[in-house]
Amino acid sequence: MSHYYEEDDLERFAEIGKYRPDLYDSFMNYYQGVMSAGSLTVREKALIALAVAHAVQCPYCIDAYTRGSLEAGSNLEEMTEAIHVAAAIRGGATLVHGIQFRNAAAKISM
């Protein structure tokens, strides 16, 4: 392997089920149920997944949900906005944890 991310590995995902197909099948059934249309459309779920993929920094997921979002009818403007939402939440979560350092510093300073 020349580097961490190998684009072709996404196509090999099913190999994860080789030694425990029962667990793989359970996950895939759950995953397919979650990603099917329900209260949210497939398009909306793909956009959420694209945003989460960026927040967790999964290159395989970014590839998959870029394709999924486009196939479900999203456009680049919507997809970019979804990524900005993820960035804002991630940034806000980082900042709000600053209260923890302030609490710890206040205890140490007592």
Residue, then its C-alpha position, 0 to 999 in steps of 0.5 A: m500500500s503506497h498510502y492510507y487511502e486507496e480509492d479502489d478499496l471502497e469497492r471491496f467493502a463487502e470483504i469486511g464480512k468474510y469472517r463474520p458474515d452474520l455481523y456484516d449482514s446485520f450491519m448492512n440491513y440496519y444501514q439500508g434501513v437507515m438510508s432508505a426514504g422515511s421521514l427524510t428523503v434519500r436525497e436529504k439523508a445523502l446530504i447529511a451523510l456527506a456532511v458527517a463524512h467530512a466531519v469524521q474525515c472519512p475519504y471513502c465516505i466522502d467519495a460514496y456520499t458525493r456520488g450518492s448526493l449527486e445521484a439523489g438529485s443534489n447539486l454542488e451548491e447544496m452539497t457545499e452548504a451541507i459541508h459548511v454546516a458540518a464545519a460550523i458544528r465541528g468548530g462550535a463543538t471545539l469552542v464550547h469545550g473551551i468551557q471545560f478548560r476554563n472550569a479546570a483552570a478555575k479549580i487549579s487557580m483556587 
